[in-house]
Amino acid sequence: MANIASARKRARQAEKRRQHNAALRSELRSAIRNVRKAIAAGDKKAARDVFTRATGVIDSIADKHIIHKNAAARHKSRLSARIKAMA
């Protein structure tokens, strides 16, 4: 544990930020999982609706630098391709 007051404060701030980022990352994973479930269910219209909501979550988290913008683009691209490939 840090001994200097400023170092203790930085440790508190870092922990608070870590927990916040973890919550956002969890939200991202849930959004992606929901799209994959909709794709697996075979309902293209529902998958498209869930994908639209997930896109907003993915972009929001990329804007906050929780994940890289290219990683966000990759997630959206792969999900979109799987929806388009549905019969």
Summary of the structure (lengths in Angstrom):
residues: 87
radius of gyration: 17.5
end to end distance: 57.3
largest distance: 62.2
contacts: 220
relative contact order: 0.12
helix: 84%
strand: 0%
